[in-house]
Amino acid sequence: MKVSDLVSTGEFQLITEIDADPSIKGCYIGDLLSWVMAHLEESQSWVTIQSHVNVVAVAVLNEASCVILAEGSQLDEDAKAKAEEENLPVLSSRLSAYEIAVLINRMLMKND
Amino acid sequence: MSTVNLEYKVAKEDFSKAGEASSAIKKTLKKLGVNSKIIRRVAIVTYEAEMNIVIHSFGGKIYVEIDTEKIKIIARDTGPGIPDTEKALEVGYSTATHQVRELGFGAGMGLPNIQRCSDEFSIESIVEDYTQVESTIYIQ
């Protein structure tokens, strides 16, 4: 499953303007950055309500496939610029973190 | 591979640049062909050390020494120092402000994360002077 597959569900808006369309191999939910730093795995999508520039650093260091901002959380302007510089897809959704995780799981199961 | 030395300046409260030193270190290690699991541990150590300097100190530097056997990371700041380093190493203990916590920092996991990812770890601090954290990760 790719980031573009998520966007095509209509539940997510891609905020960053980038070329990349990485694969998503799972989902991690968290807002405490040190916790996320320790547990987020490569190619997972990271669901959070944090929207500042440091989210980009954590996602890139952990090689997350994308960042998904839950419950309508909006990305800061400097974070958007940084994410585009790093080619990191950032999506926004009205759905809750739980609903996003369920949807991703459903899509991953379908792909198997 | 001969010894590679890296040095990065980290400014106090500069959240906009926070993570840049860690990203640069990670890119260098990738170029050197270091194992990805080792790179992940180094990334956690450097990121937490970098954030500690940004959040808690007057500013400092991160030094990385890479040779064929190990990667040594030294994070040194110019104060204010930690009165009780043992307490600072406890999971969940944090002196971060409310504003910083709202950004998702200050979970009290920074130093424990560094310690967990290190093969050798030490912290030294003198109040009103400096704090130095040293972490060594073996490559083999």
Interface residues (C-beta under 8 A of the other chain):
Chain A: D31 L32 L33 S34 W35 V36 M37 A38 E42 T48 Q50 H52 V53 N54 V55 V56 A57 V58 V60 L61 N62 D78
Chain B: F15 S16 A18 G19 E20 S22 S23 K26 S36 R40 A43 I44 Y47 E48 M51 L103 G104 F105 A107 M109 G110 N113 R116
